[in-house]
Amino acid sequence: MSSTNPLIQRDRSAHPLAYDPGYKTSVTRSPRLPLLSMPSTPSEQTGPVFGQGLIGKLDNNLIENFTQGAEKAIGERIIVHGRVLDENARPVPHTLVEIWQANAGGRYRHKNDGYLAPLDPAFGGCGRTITDDNGYYEFLTVRPGAYPWPNGVNDWRPMHIHYSVFGSGFGQRLITQMYFEGDPLIDRCPIVQTIPDKSQIEQLVAPLDMSKALPLDALAYKFDIVLRGRRQTMFENKPEGM
């Protein structure tokens, strides 16, 4: 994640096919012409630098951050936590991690979300934090609900949380999704099925972590993000990592 070297270009041979009729919107979104890979520019290789001063006290608390503690979000309280690591299991400190998700009923706070589940007036659905010296991050949130989407006759998205990880430059942003252990909808999801390597899918599933759970309060799920190497996390926009 150096800020002085050119960015590593995407290895498209490791990426799911852009055109997959089972994932209906890929039919219209997939490119019709061969893609061009351009060298990175100085503005992509440098900045921004995210400091602790930019992070608010409740930014990683999605249960309270939308109302600044005046009201609490509705739903099953959970902790999602883990570390951002490189291919040699070394921590990646001081890295901006952002998440966004649906509420407990499976609805996003977005004007284009027409699902019938109600909006939670106390839940914004997004948060951010910066990894500590050991690459550790943590969020307090509610378990997101599954929701239907107009792909097939009765397709549903599994419960999931979207992740964004920023490196040292604008061109070093990785995006992925975290799923929950035991969710039967994972294997049925057309988006998940575009990933041909089952071992990569397994690395997107966060196991229950009772060692971090809070008694009479919240369950916990552990999701480590590996940027490169044999155990790298599958990223939507760059599967080989930073």
GROMACS elastic network, one bead per residue, 0.5 to 0.9 nm:
[ bonds ]
;  ai    aj funct       b0    kb
    1     5     6  0.88258   500
    1     7     6  0.86052   500
    1    92     6  0.87646   500
    1   167     6  0.58279   500
    1   168     6  0.62210   500
    1   169     6  0.84321   500
    1   172     6  0.76625   500
    1   242     6  0.63358   500
    2     5     6  0.61287   500
    2     6     6  0.86151   500
    2     7     6  0.85414   500
    2    45     6  0.81815   500
    2    46     6  0.88394   500
    2   167     6  0.81977   500
    2   168     6  0.66686   500
    2   169     6  0.85263   500
    3     6     6  0.82111   500
    3     7     6  0.87535   500
    3    45     6  0.54619   500
    3    46     6  0.52395   500
    3    47     6  0.76087   500
    3   167     6  0.84685   500
    3   168     6  0.55760   500
    3   169     6  0.63698   500
    4    42     6  0.85522   500
    4    45     6  0.66025   500
    4    46     6  0.71468   500
    5     8     6  0.88138   500
    5    45     6  0.71124   500
    6     9     6  0.87110   500
    6    39     6  0.75277   500
    6    40     6  0.59554   500
    6    41     6  0.77925   500
    6    42     6  0.82868   500
    6    44     6  0.88950   500
    6    45     6  0.65360   500
    7    39     6  0.78899   500
    7    40     6  0.60571   500
    7    41     6  0.88398   500
    7    44     6  0.82812   500
    7    45     6  0.67176   500
    7   171     6  0.73826   500
    7   172     6  0.75924   500
    7   242     6  0.77055   500
    8    11     6  0.88288   500
    8    40     6  0.86501   500
    8   241     6  0.86789   500
    8   242     6  0.68424   500
    9    37     6  0.72398   500
    9    38     6  0.83245   500
    9    39     6  0.78528   500
    9    40     6  0.84268   500
    9   238     6  0.86387   500
    9   242     6  0.89868   500
   10    13     6  0.87986   500
   10    14     6  0.88662   500
   10    15     6  0.88205   500
   10    37     6  0.80336   500
   10   237     6  0.85016   500
   10   238     6  0.58862   500
   10   239     6  0.77006   500
   10   240     6  0.69689   500
   10   241     6  0.85148   500
   11    14     6  0.59595   500
   11    15     6  0.72347   500
   11   238     6  0.76268   500
   11   239     6  0.76092   500
   11   240     6  0.65780   500
   12    15     6  0.50739   500
   12    16     6  0.82185   500
   12    17     6  0.89105   500
   12   238     6  0.82715   500
   12   239     6  0.83665   500
   12   240     6  0.89705   500
   13    16     6  0.81921   500
   13    17     6  0.89644   500
   14   239     6  0.67314   500
   14   240     6  0.74562   500
   15    18     6  0.81615   500
   15   195     6  0.77550   500
   15   196     6  0.88638   500
   15   235     6  0.88837   500
   15   236     6  0.81755   500
   15   237     6  0.84968   500
   15   238     6  0.76243   500
   15   239     6  0.62470   500
   15   240     6  0.86055   500
   16    19     6  0.86394   500
   16    20     6  0.87701   500
   16   194     6  0.55970   500
   16   195     6  0.53594   500
   16   196     6  0.67745   500
   16   236     6  0.87727   500
   17    20     6  0.63466   500
   17    30     6  0.88692   500
   17   194     6  0.69345   500
   17   195     6  0.83388   500
   18    26     6  0.63981   500
   18    27     6  0.82637   500
   18    29     6  0.80169   500
   18    30     6  0.52377   500
   18    31     6  0.74895   500
   18   194     6  0.87976   500
   19    22     6  0.89733   500
   19    23     6  0.81175   500
   19    24     6  0.89759   500
   19    25     6  0.89652   500
   19    26     6  0.53660   500
   19    27     6  0.56610   500
   19    28     6  0.85032   500
   19    29     6  0.80221   500
   19    30     6  0.54195   500
   19    31     6  0.81370   500
   20    23     6  0.55009   500
   20    24     6  0.72744   500
   20    25     6  0.86921   500
   20    26     6  0.60072   500
   20    27     6  0.65963   500
   20    30     6  0.86597   500
   20   194     6  0.71452   500
   21    24     6  0.54324   500
   21    25     6  0.81364   500
   21    26     6  0.69371   500
   21    27     6  0.60309   500
   22    25     6  0.89165   500
   22    26     6  0.84698   500
   22    27     6  0.89231   500
   22   151     6  0.81074   500
   22   152     6  0.81611   500
   22   190     6  0.60360   500
   22   191     6  0.82787   500
   22   193     6  0.85356   500
   22   194     6  0.83325   500
   23    26     6  0.57227   500
   23    27     6  0.75162   500
   23   151     6  0.67529   500
   23   152     6  0.85429   500
   23   190     6  0.54482   500
   23   191     6  0.60574   500
   23   193     6  0.86108   500
   23   194     6  0.77036   500
   24    27     6  0.57433   500
   24    28     6  0.78595   500
   24   150     6  0.86326   500
   24   151     6  0.55910   500
   24   152     6  0.78198   500
   24   190     6  0.87128   500
   25    28     6  0.56416   500
   25    29     6  0.61683   500
   25    30     6  0.84099   500
   25   151     6  0.75796   500
   26    30     6  0.53574   500
   27    30     6  0.58282   500
   27    31     6  0.89924   500
   28    31     6  0.82568   500
   31    34     6  0.74199   500
   31    35     6  0.76036   500
   32    35     6  0.88419   500
   38    41     6  0.89858   500
   40    43     6  0.83060   500
   40    44     6  0.62606   500
   40    45     6  0.68934   500
   40   171     6  0.78003   500
   41    44     6  0.52896   500
   41    45     6  0.63673   500
   41    46     6  0.89140   500
   41   171     6  0.88782   500
   42    45     6  0.50207   500
   42    46     6  0.61788   500
   43    46     6  0.55318   500
   43    47     6  0.73434   500
   43   169     6  0.76954   500
   43   170     6  0.74085   500
   43   171     6  0.83511   500
   44    47     6  0.75795   500
   44   169     6  0.56031   500
   44   172     6  0.77276   500
   45   168     6  0.74150   500
   45   170     6  0.67637   500
   45   171     6  0.62760   500
   45   172     6  0.77230   500
   46    49     6  0.85939   500
   46   168     6  0.64034   500
   46   170     6  0.70135   500
   46   171     6  0.84259   500
   47    50     6  0.86324   500
   47   167     6  0.89006   500
   47   168     6  0.58577   500
   47   170     6  0.63986   500
   48   167     6  0.86994   500
   48   168     6  0.64170   500
   48   169     6  0.56831   500
   48   170     6  0.65983   500
   49   167     6  0.89171   500
   49   168     6  0.65192   500
   49   169     6  0.78578   500
   50    53     6  0.82282   500
   50    54     6  0.68915   500
   50    55     6  0.87291   500
   50    94     6  0.77018   500
   50    95     6  0.75206   500
   50    96     6  0.67361   500
   50   130     6  0.79768   500
   50   168     6  0.85890   500
   51    54     6  0.57414   500
   51    55     6  0.74913   500
   51    94     6  0.76108   500
   51    96     6  0.87415   500
   51   130     6  0.78763   500
   52    55     6  0.54109   500
   52    56     6  0.83863   500
   52    94     6  0.83830   500
   52   129     6  0.84897   500
   52   130     6  0.70221   500
   53    56     6  0.76184   500
   55    58     6  0.82917   500
   55    59     6  0.63634   500
   55    60     6  0.86622   500
   55   128     6  0.74782   500
   55   129     6  0.65811   500
   55   130     6  0.77757   500
   56    59     6  0.51450   500
   56    60     6  0.82395   500
   56   128     6  0.89259   500
   56   129     6  0.87130   500
   57    60     6  0.76865   500
   57    61     6  0.83317   500
   57    65     6  0.86234   500
   58    61     6  0.50027   500
   58    62     6  0.75633   500
   58    63     6  0.89171   500
   58    64     6  0.68240   500
   58    65     6  0.51164   500
   58    66     6  0.88246   500
   58    68     6  0.70744   500
   58    69     6  0.81939   500
   58   127     6  0.84440   500
   59    62     6  0.71036   500
   59    64     6  0.87380   500
   59    65     6  0.59357   500
   59    66     6  0.89116   500
   59   126     6  0.83689   500
   59   127     6  0.52259   500
   59   128     6  0.54811   500
   59   129     6  0.66405   500
   59   139     6  0.87048   500
   60    63     6  0.89574   500
   60    65     6  0.76808   500
   60    98     6  0.86905   500
   60    99     6  0.89138   500
   60   126     6  0.84607   500
   60   127     6  0.51036   500
   60   128     6  0.52542   500
   60   129     6  0.56601   500
   60   138     6  0.70563   500
   60   140     6  0.64411   500
   60   141     6  0.82589   500
   61    64     6  0.57968   500
   61    65     6  0.57289   500
   61    66     6  0.89659   500
   61   127     6  0.68998   500
   61   128     6  0.86167   500
   61   138     6  0.89597   500
   61   139     6  0.58838   500
   61   141     6  0.61825   500
   62    65     6  0.52765   500
   62    66     6  0.69669   500
   62    72     6  0.88371   500
   62    73     6  0.76959   500
   62   123     6  0.69279   500
   62   124     6  0.72018   500
   62   125     6  0.64855   500
   62   126     6  0.64635   500
   62   127     6  0.60351   500
   62   139     6  0.74326   500
   62   140     6  0.60605   500
   62   142     6  0.75373   500
   63    66     6  0.75873   500
   63    67     6  0.87376   500
   63    69     6  0.81625   500
   63    71     6  0.83685   500
   63    72     6  0.53817   500
   63    74     6  0.78602   500
   63    77     6  0.79750   500
   63   122     6  0.76382   500
   63   123     6  0.65531   500
   63   124     6  0.86169   500
   63   125     6  0.87261   500
   63   140     6  0.67244   500
   63   141     6  0.52588   500
   63   142     6  0.67785   500
   64    67     6  0.58172   500
   64    68     6  0.55501   500
   64    70     6  0.73279   500
   64    71     6  0.65333   500
   64    72     6  0.52378   500
   64    73     6  0.66341   500
   64   122     6  0.73740   500
   64   123     6  0.75356   500
   64   141     6  0.86821   500
   65    69     6  0.63575   500
   65    72     6  0.86687   500
   65   122     6  0.85801   500
   65   123     6  0.79037   500
   65   124     6  0.76177   500
   65   126     6  0.86680   500
   65   127     6  0.78404   500
   66    69     6  0.77340   500
   66    70     6  0.88607   500
   66    71     6  0.85530   500
   66    72     6  0.87231   500
   66    73     6  0.86397   500
   66   121     6  0.87348   500
   66   122     6  0.61309   500
   66   123     6  0.57194   500
   66   124     6  0.50811   500
   66   125     6  0.80073   500
   66   126     6  0.85277   500
   67    70     6  0.53183   500
   67    71     6  0.59180   500
   67    72     6  0.76160   500
   67    73     6  0.89725   500
   67   121     6  0.86849   500
   67   122     6  0.59729   500
   67   123     6  0.77075   500
   67   124     6  0.83751   500
   68    71     6  0.76926   500
   69    72     6  0.66393   500
   70   122     6  0.85142   500
   71   121     6  0.87736   500
   71   122     6  0.58855   500
   71   123     6  0.89555   500
   72   122     6  0.58153   500
   72   123     6  0.75811   500
   73    77     6  0.89016   500
   73   103     6  0.85204   500
   73   104     6  0.87848   500
   73   120     6  0.68076   500
   73   121     6  0.77454   500
   73   123     6  0.51007   500
   73   124     6  0.87158   500
   73   141     6  0.83374   500
   73   142     6  0.74781   500
   74    77     6  0.83786   500
   74   103     6  0.81918   500
   74   104     6  0.69104   500
   74   120     6  0.68686   500
   74   122     6  0.75626   500
   74   123     6  0.76985   500
   74   142     6  0.74197   500
   75   103     6  0.78433   500
   75   104     6  0.51962   500
   75   105     6  0.81596   500
   75   141     6  0.87710   500
   75   142     6  0.54225   500
   75   143     6  0.67512   500
   75   144     6  0.82256   500
   76   104     6  0.73210   500
   76   141     6  0.82865   500
   76   142     6  0.51460   500
   76   143     6  0.55963   500
   76   144     6  0.85627   500
   76   218     6  0.74545   500
   76   219     6  0.85060   500
   77   140     6  0.73012   500
   77   141     6  0.58660   500
   77   143     6  0.65003   500
   77   217     6  0.69124   500
   77   219     6  0.69449   500
   77   220     6  0.88732   500
   78   139     6  0.83732   500
   78   140     6  0.59936   500
   78   141     6  0.54898   500
   78   142     6  0.54473   500
   78   143     6  0.61788   500
   78   213     6  0.79963   500
   78   214     6  0.89102   500
   78   217     6  0.82289   500
   78   220     6  0.54432   500
   78   221     6  0.75504   500
   79   138     6  0.70430   500
   79   139     6  0.57108   500
   79   141     6  0.62876   500
   79   142     6  0.81110   500
   79   143     6  0.89663   500
   79   212     6  0.79243   500
   79   213     6  0.72864   500
   79   214     6  0.87016   500
   79   218     6  0.65566   500
   79   219     6  0.62448   500
   79   221     6  0.62575   500
   79   222     6  0.83872   500
   80   137     6  0.85198   500
   80   138     6  0.58946   500
   80   139     6  0.53294   500
   80   140     6  0.65894   500
   80   141     6  0.76499   500
   80   206     6  0.85957   500
   80   219     6  0.87673   500
   80   220     6  0.57592   500
   80   222     6  0.58962   500
   80   223     6  0.69870   500
   81   136     6  0.75050   500
   81   137     6  0.56280   500
   81   139     6  0.62327   500
   81   140     6  0.86866   500
   81   212     6  0.87781   500
   81   220     6  0.75535   500
   81   221     6  0.64832   500
   81   222     6  0.51009   500
   81   223     6  0.59702   500
   81   224     6  0.76549   500
   82   135     6  0.82158   500
   82   136     6  0.57257   500
   82   137     6  0.57016   500
   82   138     6  0.66939   500
   82   221     6  0.84075   500
   82   222     6  0.52910   500
   82   225     6  0.74340   500
   83    91     6  0.69984   500
   83    92     6  0.79684   500
   83   131     6  0.76197   500
   83   134     6  0.75125   500
   83   135     6  0.50083   500
   83   137     6  0.60112   500
   83   138     6  0.87524   500
   83   222     6  0.87319   500
   83   223     6  0.73363   500
   83   225     6  0.62085   500
   83   226     6  0.82539   500
   84    89     6  0.87838   500
   84    90     6  0.85050   500
   84    91     6  0.60095   500
   84    92     6  0.55187   500
   84    93     6  0.76909   500
   84    95     6  0.81455   500
   84    97     6  0.89945   500
   84   131     6  0.74748   500
   84   134     6  0.85290   500
   84   135     6  0.51144   500
   84   136     6  0.65500   500
   84   137     6  0.78218   500
   84   165     6  0.87619   500
   84   224     6  0.59766   500
   84   226     6  0.60212   500
   84   227     6  0.74216   500
   85    88     6  0.75946   500
   85    89     6  0.52622   500
   85    90     6  0.53620   500
   85    92     6  0.53648   500
   85    93     6  0.87381   500
   85   135     6  0.67120   500
   85   224     6  0.73959   500
   85   225     6  0.61323   500
   85   227     6  0.62665   500
   85   228     6  0.84403   500
   86    89     6  0.53485   500
   86    90     6  0.54360   500
   86    91     6  0.65251   500
   86    92     6  0.66626   500
   86   225     6  0.84704   500
   86   226     6  0.55912   500
   86   227     6  0.51793   500
   86   228     6  0.59195   500
   86   229     6  0.76444   500
   86   232     6  0.83047   500
   86   242     6  0.89831   500
   87    90     6  0.73461   500
   87   226     6  0.64705   500
   87   227     6  0.64130   500
   87   230     6  0.72479   500
   87   231     6  0.73314   500
   87   232     6  0.70039   500
   88    91     6  0.88620   500
   88   228     6  0.85602   500
   88   229     6  0.76522   500
   89   226     6  0.77244   500
   90   134     6  0.83770   500
   90   135     6  0.82979   500
   91   133     6  0.75560   500
   91   134     6  0.52733   500
   91   136     6  0.78249   500
   92    95     6  0.67629   500
   92   131     6  0.74765   500
   92   132     6  0.84516   500
   92   133     6  0.76830   500
   92   134     6  0.70295   500
   92   136     6  0.84115   500
   93   130     6  0.79093   500
   93   131     6  0.52855   500
   93   132     6  0.53744   500
   93   134     6  0.59629   500
   93   136     6  0.76097   500
   94   130     6  0.54281   500
   94   132     6  0.57285   500
   94   133     6  0.67358   500
   94   134     6  0.89470   500
   94   135     6  0.71541   500
   95   129     6  0.82454   500
   95   130     6  0.51989   500
   95   131     6  0.52493   500
   95   132     6  0.80679   500
   95   135     6  0.76814   500
   95   165     6  0.71092   500
   95   166     6  0.62113   500
   95   167     6  0.63574   500
   95   168     6  0.79964   500
   96   128     6  0.71036   500
   96   129     6  0.59320   500
   96   131     6  0.66732   500
   96   164     6  0.81026   500
   96   165     6  0.59082   500
   96   166     6  0.53235   500
   96   167     6  0.74981   500
   97   127     6  0.85520   500
   97   128     6  0.56234   500
   97   129     6  0.54547   500
   97   130     6  0.59287   500
   97   131     6  0.72657   500
   97   137     6  0.77334   500
   97   163     6  0.70305   500
   97   164     6  0.57536   500
   97   166     6  0.66389   500
   98   126     6  0.74309   500
   98   127     6  0.57759   500
   98   129     6  0.65423   500
   98   130     6  0.86462   500
   98   162     6  0.81758   500
   98   163     6  0.57559   500
   98   164     6  0.50350   500
   98   165     6  0.65412   500
   98   166     6  0.84738   500
   99   125     6  0.81784   500
   99   126     6  0.55383   500
   99   127     6  0.54299   500
   99   128     6  0.62473   500
   99   129     6  0.89969   500
   99   139     6  0.88028   500
   99   161     6  0.66314   500
   99   162     6  0.53567   500
   99   164     6  0.62912   500
   99   165     6  0.89732   500
  100   108     6  0.89328   500
  100   124     6  0.87858   500
  100   125     6  0.54098   500
  100   127     6  0.65483   500
  100   128     6  0.88706   500
  100   161     6  0.61347   500
  100   162     6  0.52716   500
  100   163     6  0.68968   500
  100   164     6  0.87412   500
  101   106     6  0.85808   500
  101   107     6  0.84837   500
  101   108     6  0.67019   500
  101   109     6  0.88899   500
  101   124     6  0.88711   500
  101   125     6  0.52060   500
  101   126     6  0.64824   500
  101   144     6  0.65200   500
  101   160     6  0.70107   500
  101   161     6  0.50436   500
  101   162     6  0.61314   500
  102   105     6  0.74590   500
  102   106     6  0.50740   500
  102   109     6  0.73411   500
  102   124     6  0.89057   500
  102   125     6  0.61379   500
  102   126     6  0.89984   500
  102   143     6  0.86806   500
  102   144     6  0.52969   500
  102   145     6  0.66355   500
  102   146     6  0.83251   500
  102   147     6  0.87184   500
  102   159     6  0.85120   500
  102   160     6  0.81236   500
  102   161     6  0.78093   500
  103   106     6  0.52723   500
  103   107     6  0.53929   500
  103   108     6  0.62138   500
  103   109     6  0.80485   500
  103   119     6  0.74803   500
  103   120     6  0.69889   500
  103   123     6  0.69170   500
  103   124     6  0.82196   500
  103   125     6  0.64815   500
  103   142     6  0.71641   500
  103   143     6  0.74755   500
  103   144     6  0.50534   500
  103   145     6  0.63278   500
  104   107     6  0.75181   500
  104   120     6  0.83265   500
  104   142     6  0.63397   500
  104   143     6  0.58413   500
  104   146     6  0.84151   500
  105   117     6  0.56712   500
  105   118     6  0.69840   500
  105   119     6  0.79712   500
  105   120     6  0.85094   500
  105   144     6  0.68845   500
  105   146     6  0.73939   500
  105   147     6  0.78996   500
  106   115     6  0.80234   500
  106   117     6  0.67300   500
  106   118     6  0.87652   500
  106   144     6  0.58835   500
  106   146     6  0.50676   500
  106   147     6  0.50201   500
  106   148     6  0.85664   500
  106   159     6  0.78923   500
  107   110     6  0.84247   500
  107   113     6  0.69083   500
  107   114     6  0.82266   500
  107   115     6  0.63047   500
  107   116     6  0.80401   500
  107   117     6  0.60147   500
  107   118     6  0.70616   500
  107   119     6  0.65423   500
  107   120     6  0.87153   500
  107   144     6  0.83835   500
  107   145     6  0.74838   500
  107   146     6  0.85325   500
  107   147     6  0.71847   500
  108   111     6  0.85702   500
  108   112     6  0.88652   500
  108   113     6  0.62482   500
  108   115     6  0.86443   500
  108   119     6  0.75926   500
  108   124     6  0.83367   500
  108   125     6  0.70166   500
  109   112     6  0.87816   500
  109   113     6  0.73479   500
  109   119     6  0.68925   500
  109   120     6  0.84920   500
  109   123     6  0.81170   500
  109   124     6  0.63587   500
  109   125     6  0.68186   500
  110   113     6  0.54849   500
  110   114     6  0.87560   500
  111   114     6  0.77641   500
  113   116     6  0.89254   500
  114   117     6  0.85441   500
  115   118     6  0.81100   500
  115   147     6  0.76127   500
  115   148     6  0.76284   500
  115   149     6  0.84668   500
  117   147     6  0.87608   500
  119   122     6  0.87091   500
  119   123     6  0.79832   500
  120   123     6  0.53877   500
  120   124     6  0.80995   500
  121   124     6  0.79230   500
  123   126     6  0.85626   500
  124   127     6  0.86218   500
  125   141     6  0.86102   500
  127   139     6  0.78047   500
  128   139     6  0.81017   500
  129   137     6  0.68721   500
  129   138     6  0.76284   500
  129   139     6  0.79574   500
  130   135     6  0.85804   500
  130   136     6  0.83619   500
  130   137     6  0.67635   500
  131   134     6  0.73499   500
  131   138     6  0.84319   500
  132   135     6  0.51742   500
  132   136     6  0.53742   500
  132   137     6  0.68963   500
  133   136     6  0.73753   500
  136   224     6  0.88526   500
  140   218     6  0.87053   500
  141   144     6  0.86703   500
  143   159     6  0.76301   500
  143   160     6  0.84039   500
  143   161     6  0.88140   500
  144   159     6  0.56216   500
  144   160     6  0.65345   500
  144   161     6  0.73897   500
  145   158     6  0.78408   500
  145   159     6  0.54054   500
  145   160     6  0.80179   500
  146   156     6  0.66986   500
  146   157     6  0.56249   500
  146   158     6  0.50486   500
  146   160     6  0.77664   500
  146   185     6  0.84144   500
  147   155     6  0.86595   500
  147   156     6  0.54366   500
  147   157     6  0.55242   500
  147   158     6  0.72708   500
  147   159     6  0.78717   500
  148   151     6  0.87169   500
  148   154     6  0.70979   500
  148   155     6  0.58446   500
  148   157     6  0.62238   500
  149   152     6  0.79198   500
  149   154     6  0.78593   500
  149   155     6  0.60075   500
  149   156     6  0.58444   500
  149   157     6  0.70281   500
  150   153     6  0.73400   500
  150   154     6  0.78422   500
  150   155     6  0.70373   500
  150   156     6  0.86531   500
  151   154     6  0.78090   500
  151   155     6  0.61372   500
  151   156     6  0.86151   500
  151   190     6  0.83180   500
  152   155     6  0.52949   500
  152   156     6  0.89016   500
  152   190     6  0.89086   500
  155   188     6  0.79035   500
  155   189     6  0.70581   500
  155   190     6  0.78649   500
  156   185     6  0.71248   500
  156   188     6  0.79719   500
  156   189     6  0.66827   500
  156   190     6  0.88767   500
  157   160     6  0.79194   500
  157   185     6  0.69094   500
  157   186     6  0.76924   500
  157   188     6  0.84945   500
  157   189     6  0.60374   500
  157   190     6  0.85213   500
  157   191     6  0.83548   500
  158   179     6  0.71514   500
  158   180     6  0.83061   500
  158   183     6  0.68894   500
  158   184     6  0.78739   500
  158   186     6  0.55062   500
  158   187     6  0.89065   500
  158   188     6  0.84473   500
  158   189     6  0.69759   500
  159   178     6  0.85500   500
  159   179     6  0.61704   500
  159   180     6  0.66952   500
  159   183     6  0.74430   500
  159   185     6  0.80539   500
  159   186     6  0.83043   500
  160   177     6  0.63717   500
  160   178     6  0.53960   500
  160   180     6  0.68759   500
  161   176     6  0.85976   500
  161   177     6  0.55483   500
  161   178     6  0.51542   500
  161   179     6  0.67933   500
  162   175     6  0.73445   500
  162   176     6  0.59585   500
  162   178     6  0.63994   500
  163   174     6  0.80586   500
  163   175     6  0.55692   500
  163   176     6  0.51939   500
  163   177     6  0.56631   500
  163   178     6  0.73070   500
  164   173     6  0.67265   500
  164   174     6  0.56036   500
  164   176     6  0.66175   500
  164   177     6  0.87102   500
  165   172     6  0.81078   500
  165   173     6  0.55963   500
  165   174     6  0.51637   500
  165   175     6  0.65167   500
  165   176     6  0.86482   500
  165   225     6  0.89500   500
  166   169     6  0.74135   500
  166   170     6  0.75584   500
  166   171     6  0.85944   500
  166   172     6  0.58190   500
  166   174     6  0.65692   500
  167   170     6  0.75446   500
  167   171     6  0.80096   500
  167   173     6  0.61281   500
  167   174     6  0.82821   500
  167   242     6  0.77027   500
  168   171     6  0.84436   500
  168   172     6  0.66278   500
  168   173     6  0.88937   500
  169   172     6  0.53181   500
  169   173     6  0.78377   500
  170   173     6  0.65762   500
  172   242     6  0.64115   500
  173   237     6  0.85658   500
  173   238     6  0.88245   500
  173   242     6  0.80432   500
  174   227     6  0.87351   500
  174   235     6  0.62602   500
  174   236     6  0.75281   500
  174   237     6  0.64236   500
  174   238     6  0.65736   500
  174   239     6  0.86016   500
  174   241     6  0.73232   500
  174   242     6  0.75615   500
  175   234     6  0.88533   500
  175   235     6  0.55189   500
  175   236     6  0.56425   500
  175   237     6  0.62046   500
  175   238     6  0.79137   500
  176   204     6  0.81883   500
  176   233     6  0.80473   500
  176   234     6  0.67306   500
  176   236     6  0.53970   500
  176   237     6  0.79327   500
  177   204     6  0.66866   500
  177   205     6  0.88181   500
  177   234     6  0.85760   500
  177   235     6  0.79337   500
  177   236     6  0.81505   500
  178   203     6  0.87379   500
  178   204     6  0.52044   500
  178   205     6  0.58964   500
  178   206     6  0.65036   500
  178   223     6  0.73265   500
  179   183     6  0.78016   500
  179   186     6  0.75236   500
  179   204     6  0.59791   500
  179   206     6  0.59808   500
  179   207     6  0.89567   500
  180   183     6  0.59447   500
  180   186     6  0.85789   500
  180   204     6  0.84876   500
  180   205     6  0.54011   500
  180   206     6  0.52410   500
  180   207     6  0.66977   500
  180   208     6  0.78821   500
  180   221     6  0.77281   500
  181   184     6  0.89266   500
  181   205     6  0.57168   500
  181   206     6  0.57074   500
  181   207     6  0.50819   500
  181   208     6  0.65900   500
  181   221     6  0.85306   500
  182   185     6  0.88990   500
  182   186     6  0.85901   500
  182   205     6  0.87831   500
  182   207     6  0.84966   500
  183   186     6  0.59825   500
  183   187     6  0.84912   500
  184   187     6  0.63979   500
  184   188     6  0.73552   500
  185   188     6  0.50360   500
  185   189     6  0.61556   500
  186   189     6  0.54716   500
  186   190     6  0.89612   500
  186   192     6  0.68379   500
  186   193     6  0.87048   500
  186   205     6  0.89249   500
  187   190     6  0.83533   500
  187   192     6  0.71802   500
  187   193     6  0.72167   500
  188   191     6  0.89331   500
  188   192     6  0.78951   500
  188   193     6  0.76203   500
  189   192     6  0.53072   500
  189   193     6  0.62247   500
  190   194     6  0.66078   500
  191   194     6  0.54923   500
  191   195     6  0.77536   500
  192   195     6  0.58210   500
  192   196     6  0.88498   500
  192   201     6  0.72467   500
  193   196     6  0.68890   500
  193   198     6  0.89947   500
  193   201     6  0.87715   500
  195   198     6  0.72735   500
  195   200     6  0.74761   500
  195   201     6  0.69343   500
  195   234     6  0.87158   500
  196   199     6  0.89943   500
  196   200     6  0.82673   500
  196   201     6  0.85271   500
  197   200     6  0.54407   500
  197   201     6  0.67830   500
  198   201     6  0.50055   500
  198   202     6  0.63059   500
  198   203     6  0.88215   500
  199   202     6  0.50562   500
  199   203     6  0.65036   500
  200   203     6  0.51889   500
  200   204     6  0.68155   500
  200   231     6  0.82099   500
  200   232     6  0.80667   500
  200   233     6  0.69350   500
  200   234     6  0.59386   500
  201   204     6  0.52710   500
  201   205     6  0.69932   500
  201   233     6  0.88657   500
  201   234     6  0.74745   500
  202   205     6  0.53492   500
  202   206     6  0.84713   500
  203   206     6  0.75511   500
  203   223     6  0.85025   500
  203   224     6  0.86993   500
  203   225     6  0.88843   500
  203   231     6  0.79266   500
  203   232     6  0.80970   500
  203   233     6  0.61632   500
  203   234     6  0.74047   500
  204   223     6  0.78246   500
  204   225     6  0.89923   500
  204   233     6  0.68536   500
  204   234     6  0.70088   500
  205   223     6  0.76099   500
  206   209     6  0.87035   500
  206   221     6  0.56993   500
  206   222     6  0.54254   500
  206   223     6  0.50761   500
  206   224     6  0.82942   500
  207   220     6  0.86210   500
  207   221     6  0.55842   500
  207   222     6  0.59158   500
  207   223     6  0.75228   500
  208   213     6  0.88432   500
  208   219     6  0.75837   500
  208   220     6  0.60185   500
  208   222     6  0.66809   500
  209   212     6  0.57894   500
  209   213     6  0.66230   500
  209   219     6  0.74636   500
  209   220     6  0.51886   500
  209   221     6  0.50715   500
  209   222     6  0.60088   500
  210   214     6  0.81987   500
  210   219     6  0.67327   500
  210   220     6  0.62699   500
  210   221     6  0.80215   500
  211   214     6  0.85245   500
  211   220     6  0.80078   500
  212   219     6  0.75681   500
  212   220     6  0.57045   500
  212   221     6  0.80043   500
  212   222     6  0.86139   500
  213   217     6  0.78432   500
  213   218     6  0.56803   500
  213   221     6  0.82645   500
  214   217     6  0.52260   500
  214   218     6  0.50345   500
  214   219     6  0.63945   500
  214   220     6  0.78248   500
  215   218     6  0.67636   500
  215   219     6  0.80805   500
  216   219     6  0.89772   500
  224   233     6  0.82341   500
  225   232     6  0.73560   500
  225   233     6  0.57569   500
  226   229     6  0.76995   500
  226   231     6  0.66711   500
  226   233     6  0.51654   500
  226   234     6  0.87529   500
  226   241     6  0.78722   500
  227   231     6  0.86327   500
  227   232     6  0.54860   500
  227   233     6  0.64018   500
  227   234     6  0.88648   500
  227   235     6  0.88947   500
  227   239     6  0.88060   500
  227   240     6  0.74879   500
  227   242     6  0.58882   500
  228   231     6  0.72231   500
  228   233     6  0.74959   500
  228   239     6  0.84866   500
  228   240     6  0.58763   500
  228   242     6  0.66887   500
  229   232     6  0.52371   500
  229   233     6  0.89418   500
  229   240     6  0.76705   500
  229   241     6  0.81319   500
  232   235     6  0.87325   500
  232   239     6  0.79617   500
  232   240     6  0.72394   500
  232   241     6  0.70538   500
  233   239     6  0.73163   500
  233   240     6  0.83415   500
  233   241     6  0.76577   500
  234   238     6  0.79238   500
  234   239     6  0.50888   500
  234   240     6  0.76836   500
  234   241     6  0.80795   500
  235   238     6  0.52784   500
  235   240     6  0.75941   500
  235   241     6  0.71096   500
  236   239     6  0.64287   500
  238   241     6  0.58218   500
  238   242     6  0.77610   500
  239   242     6  0.88230   500
